[in-house]
Structure formats: C-alpha cells, structure tokens
Amino acid sequence: MRKRKTRILRLGLVGAAAVTLPVVWAGQAFADYAPQPNDIVGVGGDTPQFAVDFALNGDTGGDLGFDSTATVNRVVDFDATADGNARSAYTNSVTTGAASVALNPTDVLRAGDVPVQRVQSSGAAISALLADTASPETINYVFSASLPTAAQQTAAGTDGWTYLHVVQIGIDSVQVAADTTTNAPAGLSAADLVGIYKGTYTTWNAIPGNSSGSTATILPEIPPSGSSIFKTFTAALKAANGGTAVTLGSDVKTVEQNDPTAITASSSPANAIVPFSQARLNLWNDGYFHTPATVFPGSATPLTPGVSLLGGAVPGGGTSYTSAITDYIIYRQSDAADATPLEPGGTRNWVKSLFSDPSGPAPFFDLGPTQTLLTASGITPAYVDLGNVNATG
C-alpha cells in the first residue's frame, strides 16, 4: 500500500472577508470529481466562467443544465478561480512571516493525473489548448472572453481542418464601477478615463465640466494585464487616445478582476473606480453570492456588492464609457469529425451535441432552455457559430 503524504497550506482568500482555510493534498486521493477518460473537459477565463457553469450545471431557480441528462459521460468545466465566489487565493502573511503573494491553485484535469496549475484567464486557456498535443486530449474546449489571435490560429494548423473553431454564446459589457457612495460623477467618457488613467486628471474636479466636483484624489484601479477586462478596457483607452496606447499613471493600482471589494475594501472607496463586467455585477445583484464565513448550510442572506456602474450623464458631455465583450467557446475543428458519440448509443459526438452541428439539430448552447440558463448567469445570450476566426478578422 502506498504511503500517502499530507501537506497543509493555509490560504488567505481575498473577497468579501479575509478567511484562512486548510487545503490538503494526499497522494491520489482527490477531494473533487476528476473527469474520466470519456468525459469532456473545458478550462477558461474568469469573465465567462459562470455562463458555462450555469449552462452545464443548472441555476439556483431550478432550471437544469446539460449534465442533468448525462447517462454515462459528463461535461466538466474548471473555473478560472479556485473559489465559488470567484476570489483568488493568496498566502497568509501572518502564517508565513512573508509578504502575501498570489498562489497558483491546481486542478486534476483527468482521473489518475497529477495536479497541474489552474488555467486562470482566457488567453491562458487558449494557450493551454494549443499546448495539449497528446493523444487522447486532456482539454477538449475553452471558454473565453477573447478570440484567438492570428498567430494562435496559425499554430493550431494550416491544413484547413485543425483550426480553432469559435462559437459565440453571449454578450457582456465592460463598464466602470464605483462605490455606491462615490465622489465620481454619474458618468465618465472614454476621453475622461484616458485622462484619469494617464494621471492627467488626479482629482474629480479636474475632469472637464466637473469643476464643482469633489477635490478628493481619484484612485484608479485596473485588473491584471492578462485578463479580458484589462485588454478590452485598455483597447478602448487606446482608441480614445487617437490610436496611441495609454501609458498607465503611477497611481493606477492593479486589483482582482470583477471583485467588488477592490473598491469597497480599498483605501478610499468613495474615490476608487475600476472596469467591471456587467454580467458579473448582475450575478451579484441577483443574490448569487453568500458570505464564505458561514459554515454549511451557509448564510440565508446574500452578499451585496456595494458598487454600481457609472452610466449616467458625463459632466463635459458625450457618452459614458462602455465596451462590448463577448463570451466564446473554442475547440479544435478536427474534433468535429470525431466518430465517437458523446453517450453510448447516441448519434452525435460532443462537438455536435454541445456547440455546433451545421447539418443537424441545434446544439445544446443554441437551445431555448439554455438561453434561460445563460441569462441567469448575467450575460445576454447570443449564439453565433463563427467558425475559423481570430481577433483581427
């Protein structure tokens, strides 16, 4: 009998409250479900993860997801965040005696495999799919808020049938979030945000048309550079800056993506702003998230985000900033020709069952009940089979 070694590592999870949890690894004794050889496995980014979670697993209103009808094989998605409240994991500086640093949580993507670093962004998910060249595949698809680049499509193959196939499943938007008691004006244009994030406008009353506003110092925040929210927001700043990329000012603070406590727990909540997913805030406002500080069966009272999106009148005129962002499913086109049915006795493989079947019935992600699940996740359902596309065309 193999002797099992156990390590305990204390984690400080950043979110609505700071908590310390023991995480135990013990040989091959996995605490969570490890996908079996014929299961379908997906990884992806933080922004679209709840859309895929709800579609596969159902919502809190009793609407059932895809796996509720699985007879043998399941579709398993691994969230970008290691926590159900979408919080990132950090070491606890009190325990270690060192400064707190971000951890790299791990997943067991297939039963019998060793843990590997969790995929934590859309871009990293596409890279992981391309890096998975073994047979059989470990990763079957990714959920992403970014399209593959032209270089990634080239890396996927040039023979016409090994490209990355893209299916759009829904629409989200990036807007600027602020505390519900903010000193910010009702709306900020993209041009205003260029000035703020460059460090030209450092107080609210310096914004054009807002001379009577607060004299408090603005605290601009931004998600990590690998996130889809960062990429979408900085692309909008570049466009509003005449096509020149904006060099972020020294006062811009990097914070967790789509985390309301980046504002409410900041050094100056009334003066903090950050680009944020509309869909994620919808999920917060629907009461999906509850405090992690209460043991099972948990708190009956949902958490409130304490933030809202700035979509009102812009002091100097113009339109308050918003950028569209899209949720995609991406898989290898070669898998569309797989002759193996998803379920024994079935007629359609996993690609045709779930995502794309041009010659057959609508796939699961294009069905009416699935649109209900996607709406419950906060996004606007918008199924489009895009095929072989990349971020430049």
N, C-alpha and C positions, 0 to 999 in steps of 0.2 A: 504494500500500500504506500502510495507516495506521501511523504511528509509535507504538509502544507504550511507555508509560512505566511503569517499575517502581519500587515503593516497598517498602522493607523495614522492618518494625516488629518490634522484639523484644518478646516476651511473657514475663511470669513467670506460670506456671500454678501455682495453689495446689492441692496434693494431697499424695500420699504423699512427694513430693520436689519441691524447687523446681528448675525447669528453665527454660532460655531457648531459644526456638525462633524461627527466622525465618519470617515469613508474607509471602508475595509476592502482590501483585495486579498483573496485567498485562493492561490493556485488557479484551477479551472472551475471553481465554484462561483458562477456568475449570479449576481443578485437580480439582474434584469433579463428579459427574454433575449436570447441570442438567436438570430434568424437561422433557419435550417437551409440545407442546400438548394431547395427549390422555391424558397421564399424570394420575394422581390425587395431589394434594399435601395433606399434613397437617402441622400445626405444633402445639405443645403445651407442657405443663409438664414439669418435671424428674421429679416423682414417678412419673407413668405412662409415661415415655418408653421404658423398657426392655421393658415389656409389649407395646407396639406394635412396637418394633424386632424382638423375637423372633417375634411373630406374622407379620410381613411377610418377615423375612429368615432365619428359622430359628434354631436354638440350637446350642450347641457339642457337643451329643450326637448331631448328625446329623439331627435332625428338621427337615424342610424347611418353609419359610414360604410365604406366598401367592405371592410373586413368583417362586418356583421354577418355577411353571407358566405364567407370563405369556408369551404368544406375541408380542405387539406392545406393549401398554401396561402400564406399571408403576405400582405404588402406592408413593409416596415420602414418607417421614416425615422431618422435620427436627427433630432433638433440641433440647431447650431449652439444653443445654450444648454448647459448641463442641468438646468433648474427649470421646473414647470412654470415659474413666474418670470422666466426669460432673464434671469440675473446671471451675471458672470461670476466666476469663482476666483478667490484670492487667498493667498496665505494669510495667516493671522499674525501680525507683527508682535502681539503680546506673547504669543506662544513661542515664536521662533527667535525673538530678540532682534530681528532684522526688519527693514522696511517692508511693508506689504507689497507683494508683487502678484501679477496675474498668473494664474495657473493654466496649464494645458490639460483640461479634462480629457478622458479617454472613453472610447466605445469598444465593444466587442461586436464587430460588424457581421461575423458569421460564427456559428457554434463551433467550438473547438479551436478558434483562432485566439491569438494573444490580443490584449487591448492595444489600440492604436490611437493616436491623437485625434480628438474630435474635430470634425470639419466645422469651422465657425464663421464662414462667410460665403457669399455666393461665388465670388471669384475663386476661393479656395476649393469650393465644391467642384467647379468645372475642371480645375487643375487636377483634382483627385480622380475624377472620371477618366481624364486623359492618361493619368499615371497608372490606372488599373488595367494593365495589359495581359494579366494572367488569364488562363482558361481553367475552370469557369470563372466568370466575373465575380468580384466581390460587391462592387457598386453597380447597380443597374441604371439608376437615373439620379438627377439632381433637381432640386427646387431652388430657383434663383431669381433675384430681382435685377439681374444683369444678363445681357446677351453675351454669348461667346464672342471673343474678338476674332478678327480675320485670321490672326496667327494661330489661334486655338482651332479654328475650323481647318486650317491647313494641316496642323499637327494631327487632327483626327483622321485625315486621309485624303487622298487626291484621286481616288479611283471612281468617285461618283456615288458610292454606296456606303462608305464608312464615315460620312459626315455626322456632325451633331445635329440631331433633329430637335427643333424648338416648337413647343406648343404653349401659346399664351393661355393662362387660365383666369386672370383677373387684373383689375386696375386698382391702384392705390395712388396716393399723392404724398409728396413731401411738403410740409409747411413749417412755419416757425412757431414753436411752442414757448409759452411764458407762464409764470405763476399766475394763479387766479387773482392775486393782488399786485400785479405787476405795475411798474412805473413806465413800461413801454407804451407807445401809442397804440391805438386799436389795430393799426395795420402798418406794415413795413414793406416798401417796394424792394425789388431786386437791387436797384441802384442804392437804396438806403443800406441794404445789407452789405454791399460792396464796401461802402464807407466804414461801416461798423467792423467788418472782419479784416479790413486793411489796417485799422487803427486810426483812420482819419476822424471818425466820429466816436468820441470816447464817453460822452455824456448824452443823455436823451435830448436835452435842449439844443444840442449841436446838429441834430438831424434837420435838414431843410424843411421849413414850415412848422417846426415844433419848438420854436424859441421860447414858448411859455411852458414847455415841459419840464420835467424834473432835472435838477442839476446833478443827480446821482450818477456815478460811474457805471457804464454798461459792462456786464460780464458776458461776453460772447463765448459760447461753447460749441463744440463740434464733435461728431462721433469719430471713431478710429478711421484711419485712412483707407483701410481695406474694406470698409462697409459700403453697401449700396447707397445708403443715405448720404454718406460723405461724397461719393462720386457724383450723385445726382445734384447735390447742393453746390458743390464746387464748380460743376459744369455750368450751372445757372449763373453763378457769380462771374465766371469767365465770359459768358455771353453778354451779361450786363456791363462788363468792363471792356467792351469793344473787341472781344475775342482774345484778350490777354489774360492769362491765368492770374488769379489774385494771390499774392504772397500774404499769407495769414500773419496778422499782427502778433506781437509777443504776448498780448493779453488774452489771446484765444486759448481756451482750455479744452483739452481732449477728454471726453467723457464717454460713458457707455451709450451704445445706440438704443434709442427707443425706451429710455429709462426715465420716468418722471422725476425720480429722486435726484437726477443730475441737476435739476432745477430746485426742487423743494428742499433738498438737503445741501445745497450749495452755500457758499459763504455769504451770498447776497441774493436770496430767492427773488425778491422784487425786481432785481436788475439783471437776472440771468435769462438768456434766450438760447434755443438750440433747435436745429432742424429735426423734424419728428415725423413719423409715419402716421397718416390719418387713420389707417386701418388699425394700427396698434392702439391708438387713443380710443377708437370706437370700442375695442375689446375691453379696455379699462372702464370706459363709461357704461358698458353693459354689465359690469359687476362680475367679470370672469375671474379676476384675481383676488385672492384672500391672503390674509397675513400668514407667513410661514412660521410665526412664533407660537401658533396654537397647534397642539397635538391632534391626531386623528380623533374624531371625525372633522376637526377643523372648525374655524370660526364661521358663524352664520352670517356675519356682516362682511360684505365685500370691501376691499380697499378702494379708496377714491384717489385719482391721480393727482389732484391739486394743481393741474395745469390745463390750459386751453390753448387753442391755436389762434394766431393773430390773423384774422381775415377781414378786418373792418377797414374803415377809411384810412387812407395814407395821408399824413399831415401835409406833405408837399404835393399831393395829387398823384395820380397814377393808380396802378393795381397792386394790391397786396400780394406778396410773393407766394407762388405755389408751383410745384413741378410735378408732372405726372410720373409715376413709377409703375412698372408692370411686373407681375409675377409670372414666371415661366416654369415649365417642366422641360428638361433637356435630357435626351438619351441618345445612344448610338443608333444611327439609322440601320446598321446591319442587324440589330436585334429585332427590327420589324419583320424580318423574314424567318424568325425562329419558328420551326415547325412544331415545337412542344406547346401544347395547350397549358394555360395557366393552371387550370384544375383538371384532374384526371377525368376523362370522359367528355371534356369540353371541346369546343371547336376553335376558340380564339386564344392566341398567345397573350402574354402580359401586356405588350405594347398595344395591341388592338383592343384588349379588354379595358384598359385604363385610359389611354391617351390619344390614340389616333388609328382610325380604321376607315380610310377613304372609300373602300369598296363594300363596307358592311354597316351594321347598325352603329348608332352613335356610341362612342366610348364613354366610360363612366364619367369623366370630367366634363362631358358635354350634355349630361342628362339634367332634367329639371330638378330632381331632388338634390343633386349635387350642388346646384346653384344656391339652394337654400342653405346648405352647409357652408359654402364659401361666403355667403352674405353674413352668416352668423360669426364668421371669423373676422369680420370687419372690412373685407375688401368688396369691390363691385365685380361680380362675375362677368367675364368677357372672354369666352372661349374662341380662339382662333388658331388653326393649325398653320404655323408659319413655315414649317419645313426647314430648308437649308438657308439660314440667315446668320448674320453676325452683326456686331454693334455698329458697323459702318455701312451696312446695306444688305 
